[in-house]
Amino acid sequence: MALRFTHIDETRAKGIIDDGLPFDIVRTGDRATGRIHTWSKSLANRCVDTVADMRSLTYELVAFYRDDQRKRA
């Protein structure tokens, strides 16, 4: 998986996957919303206290994105 972060902190992660698709993950309270290209997904009850938590959440949302793309193919 080609994943490159351009910004990451406890509230937001931005970058590029697959050499060109932009992603943006934003945490607001206990809800996280991920956008990859034109796809988006929100997850409730997510505790993100550290950069490592945000990195883990980003990988989780990328996995959801990849699974959705496989289902559409």
N, C-alpha and C positions, 0 to 999 in steps of 0.2 A: 504494500500500500504506500503510495507516494503522498505524504502529508507534510506540508511545510507551513509552519506558523510564521506570520508576520507580526502578530501581537498576541500576548496571552497574559491575563491576570485573573483575579478571583471572580470577576464579573463578565469578562468577555474574552473570546478567542476568535482570531481572524487569520485567514491564510488561504492556501491553495492546495487542492488535491488533484491527483491525476494530471499534473503538468498543465493546469489551466482552469479548472473549475473553482471559483471562489467559494469560501465558506465563511459564515459568521455565526457564532454561538453567543447568545446573550442570556445572562441569568438575571432575573428580577424576583427578589424574594426567594421562594422555594420552587419557582417555575423556571425552566430553561427552554429557550426556543432556538432551534438550529435551522439555518438556511444554507443550502448547498445548491448553487446555480439557481434553478427555478423551483426546487423542492424545499419544503419546510415541514418541521415537526416540532410540537411542544411536548415537554415532559414535566409532569407535576411531581411534587415531593422530592426534589433534588437538593441535597445539602452540599454546597460547594464552599468550602472554607479556605482552600489553598489553591495554588497554581496546579499542583499535582491532581487535585480533584477536578479542576477544569479540563486538564489534559485528558483525564480518564473519561469525563463526560463527552468530550469532543470525539474520542475514539468510539464511544458508544453510539453517538449520533451518526457518525460516518458508517458504522456497521448497519444501522437502520436504513440509511440511504442506499447502501450497496444491496441490501436485501430487497428493498422496494424496486430497485432497478432490475434485479434478476427476475422478479415476479412479472415485470412488464415485458421482458424480452421473450 
